[in-house]
């Protein structure tokens, strides 16, 4: 029998976001998880590559947002408006004065409440195939003690069954993460170990995504990792602009391309070695990996040439 998740339609971003999947975006409080969701929503709404992975669907996926941890008006709408997505369908449980919030105290009600929230953001005809809903945060709908491995596993399985019943909608739910300890010997060997809760959270979810600030990992840039169960894990360096928006790899590449060509144009026929290029690039908030990738692209495009070991010059320079 064919996989039911693929008998309807592909997911919004395979192999990272499958149809009917439950996916996690973890990070410490205040790291920018909601702002990062807005970036993902913008890229998918324009059918742009998401960190090198091309969208699967022939048209942009239907996307919606459920806010369950803070007011949409005072937080989430800011990030989605900055990305030009202020009209994206949303429902804020916190802002809904008709919702009896004491219902959330009953663990047995939480899955039913999630279904009610999904109904608030679904189109009148129901979710079309390939839909994606952001749930901020998902922990509220998983029950009480996330350290209870069995209960957490069952809760995730129930959420997945709900997603598949609603025409295989995919979810990305935010989760809180603990901060790395100051003592390096007690630090985290894997970003998966950040997630607050039992190992069931990443055993029974489909793709885990992690966002860490420069201060947490002592790096120049934010670090983003995705770890699908069905594909290779990848780590990326990402930046934020003055407004707080996250910059996609494609935006960073555009900045790098303009800067590289400009600098090499002024360097003359002898060009510059990569080390010198990178010293100046750090001031522009460009990562080493972004610089190297863009240099390779500029060489392929014929705008830059390699004239020695680690030395580059503008191709038009004679």
C-alpha angles and dihedrals in degrees: 000000000000120000105271092217089062100037090077105040140310119276123261095263115010133225088018100044113029127190111271093011132142112219132181133219108193129187142134119279110282097014091120106262094149092047089050091051087054090055092051091048091051094050092048093045088057093041088238122155112271107220091328097317115113118223113259101215124084089230133030111284122248105258133190139170132223115196113200106154106049141007116292089210095056102036124005098042089060094061095042091047091051088056092048093252101115090126095055108125110260142167124200112203089189092056095045105103091186093060114096099225093194086075087076089069090070109078092201090061098052098085090048089050091051089052089051090051091050089051089055092060099035120104116252091259092048131256113324118227113282096028122159126203126189114214113196102215117008094180090077090065098046100074134255117303111037089187089069099095097195095047092046092049092051091047092053092047090052091050090051091050089052091051092050092048089054092063094284097296113183121228132206109193125187119230131188119245133200121245120252113261119252091235105082091208088063095042126117120277090196133027087230087073089066094074114105105231140037127325087256088082092071097026093059100033121082107225126011120205124191131197121193129180123234089250093055096054097025093240134135094242141033112272121225123187131180120195114185118187088224102044142037118287117245134192126208137186113228134182138204127226126226091276092054096252117142115242117227122228088255093055091048090049092053091052091047093049094053093045096046094051091046095049095046091048088062095042096073128217093318091062123191135286117243093249091059092045091052094049089061092039092061088063088056091052092246117145124230092244092051090049094050094046092049093047089054090049092049090051091050089049091052096241096109131036132198110233101179144341104329093342123122135187137178108273093227093054111107 
